[in-house]
Amino acid sequence: MVAASKMRKAQERMRAGRPYGEKIRAICANLSHANPEYRHPFLAEHGEMKRIGAVVITTDKGLCGGLNTNLLRLVLQQMREWSEKKIDSQVTAIGNKGLGFFSRAGAKIVSQATHLGDQPHLDALIGPLKVQLDAFISGDIDAVYLCYNKFINTMKQEPQVMQLLPLADDRLDRTDPSHDWDYLYEPDAATVLDDLLLRYVESVIYQAVAENMSCEQSARMVAMKAASDNAKKVIDDLQLTYNKARQAAITKELSEIVGGAAAV
């Protein structure tokens, strides 16, 4: 019941953030094509992949079924594929479960964020995320991937591993590609694009955290309902076993009494 109440609030928060994310994505798409003479570092390909950063979003608490297990299994498989290609990886862990998993696995953890509560705050996410963004801009890593659970519906959540940086063209699809937009920049194009694309990346991270929290509450509600149903079934089975044992004991006592009376 608690998870069901929190789930509704988490879903409302997730849906409330979607219009902002869609609008800033459309603006960034138009701006990235409107000013080709300035190429933002987030849009630049680094060539050969040698090191990759992964931002992994998990929950702080358990009791939510296989939500974290499915995501971490997918991320571990992806990291093994990178390792086979001689690509190193570093991790930003958002959530206690992911932090504990990667600490035990011996992965390189460069930043972390835990105890986000029931409502995510962007201030708590900017610091750990900035470590990966600065590493990408400086060339220490060649790509940044975002790993989280995508909310489909109450009964279904899908683990996702998507490329966050460099921003691919399919992530910045223009809503109307038939014509190009022209803008006047104040004070200049570099200042506007630097700030706007940073806000876009932050909005993607915030939306991913909000979706993951919706998945967490949905999965916990389903898992706890299944646990309650299983507990009731176990109680019924034990009650039946107890009644059978009690009936057998009573029958045995009656038999001994009748046998004793007949012997007298």
Rosetta silent file (secondary structure, phi, psi, omega in degrees, C-alpha in Angstrom):
SEQUENCE: MVAASKMRKAQERMRAGRPYGEKIRAICANLSHANPEYRHPFLAEHGEMKRIGAVVITTDKGLCGGLNTNLLRLVLQQMREWSEKKIDSQVTAIGNKGLGFFSRAGAKIVSQATHLGDQPHLDALIGPLKVQLDAFISGDIDAVYLCYNKFINTMKQEPQVMQLLPLADDRLDRTDPSHDWDYLYEPDAATVLDDLLLRYVESVIYQAVAENMSCEQSARMVAMKAASDNAKKVIDDLQLTYNKARQAAITKELSEIVGGAAAV
SCORE:     score description
SCORE:     0.000 S_00000001
   1 L     0.000  -39.439  178.101    0.000    0.000    0.000 S_00000001
   2 H   -64.568  -44.240  179.798    2.870    2.373    0.784 S_00000001
   3 H   -63.273  -36.969  179.546    4.560    1.545   -2.539 S_00000001
   4 H   -64.461  -39.752  178.151    1.265    2.111   -4.398 S_00000001
   5 H   -66.384  -44.913  179.356    0.925    5.575   -2.853 S_00000001
   6 H   -68.063  -31.252 -178.590    4.534    6.493   -3.650 S_00000001
   7 H   -62.988  -43.234 -179.929    4.192    5.033   -7.155 S_00000001
   8 H   -61.919  -42.057  179.031    1.440    7.479   -8.103 S_00000001
   9 H   -66.767  -39.473 -179.980    3.509   10.447   -6.932 S_00000001
  10 H   -66.870  -38.631  179.227    6.609    9.168   -8.731 S_00000001
  11 H   -68.299  -38.711  176.799    4.685    8.670  -11.972 S_00000001
  12 H   -62.703  -40.559  179.207    3.202   12.179  -11.754 S_00000001
  13 H   -65.966  -40.462 -179.908    6.717   13.592  -11.225 S_00000001
  14 H   -64.833  -45.525 -179.169    8.064   11.599  -14.165 S_00000001
  15 H   -69.202  -30.793  179.568    5.273   12.723  -16.519 S_00000001
  16 H   -67.756  -28.328 -178.578    5.612   16.332  -15.364 S_00000001
  17 H   -84.269  -14.662 -175.739    9.255   16.377  -16.468 S_00000001
  18 H   -65.832  -43.414 -179.809    8.636   14.984  -19.949 S_00000001
  19 H   -59.609  -39.898  178.437    7.357   18.214  -21.648 S_00000001
  20 H   -63.693  -44.713 -179.229   10.453   20.145  -20.515 S_00000001
  21 H   -62.225  -41.925 -179.665   12.742   17.368  -21.751 S_00000001
  22 H   -67.156  -38.630 -177.615   11.027   17.179  -25.136 S_00000001
  23 H   -69.830  -45.293 -179.321   11.098   20.967  -25.610 S_00000001
  24 H   -68.493  -29.869  176.084   14.762   21.423  -24.709 S_00000001
  25 H   -65.300  -42.619  179.822   15.644   18.460  -26.961 S_00000001
  26 H   -64.746  -40.884 -179.856   13.848   20.124  -29.890 S_00000001
  27 H   -65.877  -43.624  178.920   15.584   23.452  -29.248 S_00000001
  28 H   -63.579  -37.136  178.854   19.006   21.787  -28.983 S_00000001
  29 H   -63.310  -45.667  179.732   18.361   19.891  -32.214 S_00000001
  30 H   -66.498  -41.029 -179.350   17.523   23.071  -34.091 S_00000001
  31 H   -67.234  -36.552 -178.552   20.447   24.989  -32.588 S_00000001
  32 H   -66.127  -26.788  178.434   22.953   22.227  -33.381 S_00000001
  33 H   -95.441  -16.890 -175.189   22.021   22.471  -37.086 S_00000001
  34 H   -82.549  -21.555 -176.398   21.532   26.238  -37.152 S_00000001
  35 L  -130.269   72.233 -174.998   25.119   27.166  -36.276 S_00000001
  36 L   -68.258  -17.480 -178.298   27.472   24.709  -37.979 S_00000001
  37 L   -72.723  -18.769  175.748   30.533   26.968  -37.604 S_00000001
  38 L  -114.225  121.890 -179.003   30.574   26.268  -33.835 S_00000001
  39 L  -110.824  112.515 -178.692   30.774   22.627  -32.785 S_00000001
  40 L   -67.708  145.737  179.189   30.078   22.009  -29.132 S_00000001
  41 H   -56.963  -29.483  179.755   32.369   19.445  -27.400 S_00000001
  42 H   -68.736  -18.489 -179.087   29.315   17.316  -26.533 S_00000001
  43 H   -97.014   -7.013 -172.396   28.670   16.849  -30.275 S_00000001
  44 L   -88.597  131.556  174.333   32.250   15.964  -31.238 S_00000001
  45 L   -79.250  143.023 -178.112   33.293   12.378  -31.919 S_00000001
  46 L   -98.161    3.334 -179.854   36.623   11.345  -30.389 S_00000001
  47 L    84.426 -129.650 -176.217   37.503    8.708  -32.960 S_00000001
  48 L   -67.895  133.327  179.611   38.756    5.382  -31.625 S_00000001
  49 L   -78.901  123.110  176.915   37.147    4.296  -28.359 S_00000001
  50 L  -121.624  -30.967  178.715   39.700    3.710  -25.592 S_00000001
  51 E  -145.683  139.028 -176.937   37.821    4.566  -22.387 S_00000001
  52 E  -128.194  139.712  174.505   34.099    4.834  -21.667 S_00000001
  53 E  -103.142  138.859 -179.562   32.235    6.337  -18.723 S_00000001
  54 E  -123.731  127.439  173.570   28.975    4.787  -17.517 S_00000001
  55 E  -100.516  109.384 -173.916   26.355    6.523  -15.366 S_00000001
  56 E  -107.792  121.761 -177.621   24.423    3.688  -13.686 S_00000001
  57 E  -106.879  116.643  176.683   21.150    4.547  -11.917 S_00000001
  58 L  -127.551 -173.956 -179.261   19.857    2.030   -9.373 S_00000001
  59 L   -93.259  162.250  174.840   17.735    2.163   -6.236 S_00000001
  60 L   -85.816  -26.919 -176.474   18.860    2.923   -2.688 S_00000001
  61 L  -119.487  162.983  179.638   16.663    0.212   -1.174 S_00000001
  62 L   -97.156 -148.622  179.390   15.856   -3.385   -2.037 S_00000001
  63 L    59.565   35.657  178.648   12.631   -5.424   -1.951 S_00000001
  64 L  -127.265   37.542  175.484   11.788   -4.438   -5.530 S_00000001
  65 L    67.273 -141.869 -178.018   12.079   -7.799   -7.282 S_00000001
  66 L   -94.795   21.367 -175.588   14.592   -8.180  -10.075 S_00000001
  67 H   -59.415  -54.851 -179.200   14.671   -4.487  -11.022 S_00000001
  68 H   -70.513  -38.156 -177.274   18.291   -3.843  -10.020 S_00000001
  69 H   -61.289  -44.265 -179.290   19.464   -7.356  -10.884 S_00000001
  70 H   -64.387  -41.095 -179.907   18.261   -7.120  -14.491 S_00000001
  71 H   -67.483  -47.325 -177.269   19.873   -3.707  -14.996 S_00000001
  72 H   -66.636  -32.633  175.863   23.193   -4.624  -13.389 S_00000001
  73 H   -65.087  -41.380  178.567   23.349   -7.868  -15.373 S_00000001
  74 H   -65.751  -42.396  179.846   22.885   -5.882  -18.600 S_00000001
  75 H   -65.433  -41.842  179.915   25.520   -3.310  -17.591 S_00000001
  76 H   -63.761  -39.716  176.660   27.998   -6.041  -16.599 S_00000001
  77 H   -63.177  -41.272  178.778   27.484   -7.760  -19.949 S_00000001
  78 H   -65.031  -40.003 -179.971   28.091   -4.456  -21.756 S_00000001
  79 H   -67.305  -33.957  176.183   31.255   -3.800  -19.748 S_00000001
  80 H   -66.541  -38.414  177.025   32.561   -7.267  -20.622 S_00000001
  81 H   -64.256  -40.579  176.338   31.989   -6.515  -24.308 S_00000001
  82 H   -62.944  -41.992 -178.920   33.944   -3.268  -23.916 S_00000001
  83 H   -63.053  -37.469  178.452   36.721   -5.127  -22.120 S_00000001
  84 H   -64.694  -27.689  178.165   36.948   -7.672  -24.966 S_00000001
  85 L   -91.377   12.893  179.390   37.478   -4.746  -27.340 S_00000001
  86 L    64.463   35.224  178.156   40.276   -3.400  -25.101 S_00000001
  87 L  -109.934  122.033  177.165   38.111   -0.510  -23.928 S_00000001
  88 E   -78.385  161.210 -179.347   38.436    0.573  -20.290 S_00000001
  89 E  -141.193  150.775  174.121   35.440    1.812  -18.339 S_00000001
  90 E  -134.319  151.148 -167.050   34.725    3.973  -15.317 S_00000001
  91 E  -122.403  138.179  164.082   31.463    4.192  -13.385 S_00000001
  92 E  -108.335  114.521 -174.836   29.339    6.865  -11.751 S_00000001
  93 E   -98.046  118.718  174.828   27.029    5.017   -9.351 S_00000001
  94 E  -110.662  107.342 -175.746   23.714    6.672   -8.520 S_00000001
  95 L   116.181  142.115 -176.427   21.995    4.574   -5.849 S_00000001
  96 H   -63.357  -39.161 -175.880   23.224    2.320   -3.040 S_00000001
  97 H   -64.590  -43.339  178.573   22.592   -0.956   -4.863 S_00000001
  98 H   -68.365  -38.482  179.251   24.735   -0.041   -7.841 S_00000001
  99 H   -61.802  -46.062  179.286   27.484    1.375   -5.622 S_00000001
 100 H   -64.415  -40.350 -178.822   27.677   -1.832   -3.597 S_00000001
 101 H   -63.576  -49.152 -176.977   27.626   -4.031   -6.695 S_00000001
 102 H   -72.153  -26.842  174.609   30.435   -2.223   -8.505 S_00000001
 103 H   -66.122  -42.834  178.623   32.510   -1.991   -5.314 S_00000001
 104 H   -69.482  -32.660 -178.122   32.334   -5.777   -4.960 S_00000001
 105 H   -78.495  -10.724  179.277   33.006   -6.251   -8.687 S_00000001
 106 L    79.076   20.975  178.470   36.185   -4.143   -8.494 S_00000001
 107 L   -74.416  159.249  178.770   35.050   -1.572  -11.079 S_00000001
 108 L   -83.687  108.595 -179.355   36.600    1.898  -11.181 S_00000001
 109 E   -99.939  116.369 -176.608   34.093    4.204   -9.437 S_00000001
 110 E   -97.184  -21.771  178.421   34.893    7.881  -10.057 S_00000001
 111 E  -160.695  164.179 -176.797   31.819    9.429   -8.412 S_00000001
 112 E  -155.571  158.262  174.868   28.644    8.460   -6.599 S_00000001
 113 E  -147.944  123.036 -179.020   25.306    9.731   -5.323 S_00000001
 114 L  -132.278  172.232  178.860   23.187    7.901   -2.749 S_00000001
 115 L    53.670   54.862  179.820   20.223    8.539   -0.445 S_00000001
 116 L   -78.135  -15.180 -179.136   18.304   10.588   -3.005 S_00000001
 117 L    79.521 -168.642 -179.021   15.022   10.086   -1.129 S_00000001
 118 L   -81.006  -16.749 -179.779   11.597    9.787   -2.713 S_00000001
 119 L  -127.317  116.904 -177.381   12.026   12.977   -4.749 S_00000001
 120 L   -72.171  144.767  176.331   15.200   13.512   -6.815 S_00000001
 121 L  -120.569  131.943 -176.393   16.947   16.874   -6.674 S_00000001
 122 H   -62.580  -30.292 -179.541   19.146   18.018   -9.535 S_00000001
 123 H   -60.621  -33.702 -179.214   21.628   19.589   -7.103 S_00000001
 124 H   -77.241  -15.723 -176.450   22.507   16.124   -5.779 S_00000001
 125 H   -98.945  -24.771 -173.199   23.111   14.789   -9.318 S_00000001
 126 H   -63.709  -43.503 -177.098   25.171   17.614  -10.859 S_00000001
 127 H   -59.150  -57.269  178.373   28.344   16.932   -8.854 S_00000001
 128 H   -60.409  -36.790 -179.309   28.753   13.199   -9.699 S_00000001
 129 H   -68.660  -35.707 -177.019   27.680   13.818  -13.307 S_00000001
 130 H   -62.193  -29.298  178.301   30.166   16.689  -13.748 S_00000001
 131 H   -60.335  -44.268  179.322   33.060   14.275  -13.156 S_00000001
 132 H   -71.526  -40.089 -179.527   32.094   12.327  -16.285 S_00000001
 133 H   -64.404  -43.394  178.747   31.311   15.448  -18.339 S_00000001
 134 H   -64.323  -37.898  179.249   34.665   17.059  -17.506 S_00000001
 135 H   -66.151  -35.720  178.419   36.464   13.815  -18.357 S_00000001
 136 H   -69.356  -43.650 -179.096   34.705   13.711  -21.735 S_00000001
 137 H   -64.670  -38.952 -178.938   35.502   17.344  -22.556 S_00000001
 138 H   -76.738  -11.729  179.336   39.163   16.895  -21.577 S_00000001
 139 L    91.576    5.037  178.585   39.445   13.742  -23.693 S_00000001
 140 L   -68.010  -32.610  174.055   40.058   11.324  -20.792 S_00000001
 141 L  -125.638  154.966 -173.694   37.033    9.307  -21.912 S_00000001
 142 L  -103.626  -10.766  179.381   35.620    8.977  -25.424 S_00000001
 143 E  -162.098  155.342  175.579   31.936    8.357  -24.650 S_00000001
 144 E  -126.449  129.698  179.661   29.447    8.444  -21.785 S_00000001
 145 E  -113.880  144.686  179.280   26.650    5.897  -21.480 S_00000001
 146 E  -110.176  126.386 -177.120   23.511    6.176  -19.360 S_00000001
 147 E  -122.087  120.721 -177.575   22.147    2.997  -17.751 S_00000001
 148 E  -158.837  174.890  176.196   18.733    3.036  -16.071 S_00000001
 149 E   -98.421  124.961  179.749   15.322    1.340  -15.967 S_00000001
 150 E   -90.485  132.360 -178.648   12.771    2.756  -18.392 S_00000001
 151 E   -81.959  117.376  175.550    9.170    2.902  -17.190 S_00000001
 152 E   -97.180  -58.827  171.954    6.795    1.177  -19.620 S_00000001
 153 E  -156.411 -174.763 -174.548    3.828    0.551  -17.343 S_00000001
 154 L   -61.249  -32.775 -176.260    3.143   -0.622  -13.799 S_00000001
 155 L   -95.448   -7.299 -173.123    3.856   -4.252  -14.652 S_00000001
 156 E  -137.228  127.236  174.396    6.767   -3.730  -17.060 S_00000001
 157 E  -134.219  135.716 -175.784   10.112   -1.965  -16.709 S_00000001
 158 E  -115.996  127.497  174.046   12.954   -2.325  -19.212 S_00000001
 159 E   -69.773  138.543 -175.990   16.673   -1.858  -18.450 S_00000001
 160 E  -127.634  140.307  169.549   18.309    0.565  -20.884 S_00000001
 161 E  -127.378  107.280 -175.805   21.913    1.299  -21.869 S_00000001
 162 E  -126.536  153.193  179.206   22.015    4.343  -24.161 S_00000001
 163 E   -78.600  123.957  178.702   24.753    6.651  -25.371 S_00000001
 164 E   -94.801  -45.105  177.411   24.614   10.026  -23.650 S_00000001
 165 E  -134.765  143.383   -6.719   27.788   11.604  -25.087 S_00000001
 166 L   -66.681  151.151 -177.866   28.686   12.402  -27.767 S_00000001
 167 L   -66.705  113.217 -178.920   25.131   13.420  -28.572 S_00000001
 168 L   -75.943  159.616 -178.646   24.125   11.282  -31.544 S_00000001
 169 L   -63.313  -33.688 -179.347   21.953   12.639  -34.335 S_00000001
 170 L   -70.225  -21.230  175.666   19.107   10.260  -33.437 S_00000001
 171 L   -80.121  -21.528 -178.721   19.056   11.795  -29.930 S_00000001
 172 L  -118.703   45.299  177.306   18.747   15.281  -31.441 S_00000001
 173 L   -66.599  134.428  177.432   16.224   14.654  -34.206 S_00000001
 174 L   -79.003  142.641 -179.726   14.569   17.818  -35.374 S_00000001
 175 L   -67.475  -31.474  179.148   10.788   17.916  -35.176 S_00000001
 176 L  -135.388   87.718 -175.905   10.608   19.510  -38.637 S_00000001
 177 L   -77.984    3.657 -176.820   13.745   18.736  -40.703 S_00000001
 178 L   -71.313  -19.888  178.798   12.312   20.283  -43.871 S_00000001
 179 L  -146.319  159.938  178.918   13.887   23.656  -43.056 S_00000001
 180 L   -99.418  146.350  176.486   16.640   25.110  -40.874 S_00000001
 181 L   -89.086  148.704  176.085   16.116   27.594  -38.092 S_00000001
 182 L  -119.630  133.679 -174.811   18.087   30.812  -37.927 S_00000001
 183 L  -127.062  153.088  168.987   18.892   32.377  -34.565 S_00000001
 184 L  -105.437  123.301 -173.860   20.400   35.559  -33.208 S_00000001
 185 L  -100.484  135.546  177.082   22.734   34.734  -30.321 S_00000001
 186 L  -135.554  118.307    6.630   23.292   36.994  -27.353 S_00000001
 187 L   -80.365  -33.266  177.696   26.051   37.370  -26.279 S_00000001
 188 L  -156.689  168.403 -174.840   27.433   34.734  -28.727 S_00000001
 189 H   -63.601  -40.249 -177.016   26.740   31.251  -30.082 S_00000001
 190 H   -61.832  -43.740 -178.734   29.368   29.500  -27.958 S_00000001
 191 H   -64.192  -43.497 -178.256   27.958   30.847  -24.679 S_00000001
 192 H   -66.155  -48.752 -177.317   24.376   29.930  -25.576 S_00000001
 193 H   -67.678  -37.878  178.542   25.159   26.431  -26.848 S_00000001
 194 H   -59.069  -46.322 -177.401   27.515   25.645  -23.959 S_00000001
 195 H   -72.391  -41.319 -174.243   24.850   26.436  -21.396 S_00000001
 196 H   -69.872  -43.588 -179.669   21.926   24.928  -23.291 S_00000001
 197 H   -68.280  -31.548  174.414   23.519   21.577  -24.103 S_00000001
 198 H   -65.153  -42.680  177.890   24.659   21.238  -20.493 S_00000001
 199 H   -64.121  -35.152  179.184   21.075   21.835  -19.369 S_00000001
 200 H   -64.724  -45.624  179.129   19.920   19.257  -21.905 S_00000001
 201 H   -62.791  -41.881  178.486   22.267   16.583  -20.528 S_00000001
 202 H   -63.372  -38.589  178.969   21.176   17.417  -16.976 S_00000001
 203 H   -66.631  -36.166  177.387   17.512   17.124  -17.965 S_00000001
 204 H   -64.163  -43.824  179.132   18.164   13.694  -19.525 S_00000001
 205 H   -63.777  -46.233 -179.252   19.825   12.505  -16.306 S_00000001
 206 H   -61.056  -43.271  179.767   17.035   13.921  -14.119 S_00000001
 207 H   -64.394  -37.355  178.312   14.358   12.303  -16.287 S_00000001
 208 H   -65.041  -40.962  178.176   16.206    8.965  -16.120 S_00000001
 209 H   -65.127  -41.773  178.934   16.351    9.168  -12.310 S_00000001
 210 H   -63.236  -41.405  178.005   12.626   10.061  -12.172 S_00000001
 211 H   -65.651  -40.241 -179.771   11.773    7.111  -14.437 S_00000001
 212 H   -64.319  -36.385  177.900   13.934    4.775  -12.360 S_00000001
 213 H   -68.693  -36.224  174.845   12.113    5.864   -9.197 S_00000001
 214 H   -63.685  -42.225  177.241    8.761    5.171  -10.871 S_00000001
 215 H   -61.779  -40.309 -178.345   10.052    1.728  -11.833 S_00000001
 216 H   -60.785  -49.325 -177.652   11.239    1.163   -8.259 S_00000001
 217 H   -68.038  -37.308  177.635    7.871    1.861   -6.657 S_00000001
 218 H   -64.805  -46.859 -179.795    5.985   -0.126   -9.308 S_00000001
 219 H   -64.843  -37.959  179.762    8.311   -3.117   -8.951 S_00000001
 220 H   -67.217  -39.644  178.642    8.153   -2.920   -5.148 S_00000001
 221 H   -61.769  -45.827  179.913    4.355   -2.849   -5.176 S_00000001
 222 H   -65.618  -42.652 -178.354    4.205   -5.930   -7.437 S_00000001
 223 H   -65.255  -42.132 -179.588    6.932   -7.743   -5.468 S_00000001
 224 H   -70.479  -33.783  175.275    5.299   -7.073   -2.107 S_00000001
 225 H   -65.437  -42.465  177.577    1.880   -8.167   -3.399 S_00000001
 226 H   -64.052  -39.354  178.619    3.427  -11.391   -4.678 S_00000001
 227 H   -65.016  -41.501  178.378    5.187  -11.884   -1.336 S_00000001
 228 H   -63.861  -43.632  178.772    1.932  -11.330    0.566 S_00000001
 229 H   -62.934  -41.705  178.785    0.070  -13.780   -1.683 S_00000001
 230 H   -65.636  -38.436  178.956    2.811  -16.375   -1.258 S_00000001
 231 H   -64.149  -41.755  177.537    2.795  -15.884    2.524 S_00000001
 232 H   -62.851  -38.828  178.842   -0.979  -16.455    2.642 S_00000001
 233 H   -65.200  -42.281  178.445   -0.570  -19.604    0.567 S_00000001
 234 H   -63.481  -41.399  178.443    2.161  -20.879    2.908 S_00000001
 235 H   -61.351  -43.753  178.652   -0.057  -20.116    5.932 S_00000001
 236 H   -62.199  -42.987  179.088   -2.954  -22.050    4.374 S_00000001
 237 H   -63.803  -42.471  179.149   -0.693  -25.027    3.625 S_00000001
 238 H   -67.283  -35.830  177.973    0.730  -24.991    7.158 S_00000001
 239 H   -64.488  -41.240  177.810   -2.760  -24.713    8.638 S_00000001
 240 H   -64.190  -44.091  178.122   -3.858  -27.765    6.669 S_00000001
 241 H   -62.090  -41.431  178.861   -0.754  -29.715    7.780 S_00000001
 242 H   -63.233  -43.124 -179.939   -1.408  -28.668   11.394 S_00000001
 243 H   -63.509  -39.484  178.495   -5.050  -29.782   11.226 S_00000001
 244 H   -64.348  -43.551  179.478   -4.044  -33.154    9.800 S_00000001
 245 H   -65.202  -40.302  179.452   -1.452  -33.685   12.546 S_00000001
 246 H   -65.540  -43.177  179.008   -3.926  -32.618   15.229 S_00000001
 247 H   -63.264  -39.478  179.197   -6.627  -34.936   13.867 S_00000001
 248 H   -64.758  -40.226  179.169   -4.147  -37.824   13.759 S_00000001
 249 H   -64.726  -42.033  179.557   -3.149  -37.189   17.407 S_00000001
 250 H   -64.255  -44.345  179.316   -6.817  -37.101   18.537 S_00000001
 251 H   -60.642  -41.510  179.624   -7.598  -40.292   16.630 S_00000001
 252 H   -63.573  -42.969  179.036   -4.599  -42.034   18.217 S_00000001
 253 H   -63.409  -42.879  178.607   -5.685  -40.963   21.733 S_00000001
 254 H   -62.353  -41.620  178.671   -9.230  -42.189   21.142 S_00000001
 255 H   -61.499  -40.450  179.995   -7.909  -45.499   19.870 S_00000001
 256 H   -68.105  -37.570  178.330   -5.762  -45.938   22.985 S_00000001
 257 H   -65.374  -46.512  179.802   -8.724  -45.132   25.277 S_00000001
 258 H   -63.777  -40.770  178.906  -11.034  -47.554   23.495 S_00000001
 259 H   -64.612  -39.974  179.044   -8.337  -50.234   23.512 S_00000001
 260 H   -66.019  -40.926  179.637   -7.704  -49.753   27.233 S_00000001
 261 H   -65.023  -39.383  179.620  -11.450  -49.923   28.071 S_00000001
 262 H   -66.766  -34.002 -179.251  -11.823  -53.140   26.069 S_00000001
 263 H   -69.484  -35.270  178.904   -8.860  -54.699   27.871 S_00000001
 264 L   -67.746    0.000    0.000  -10.440  -53.931   31.292 S_00000001
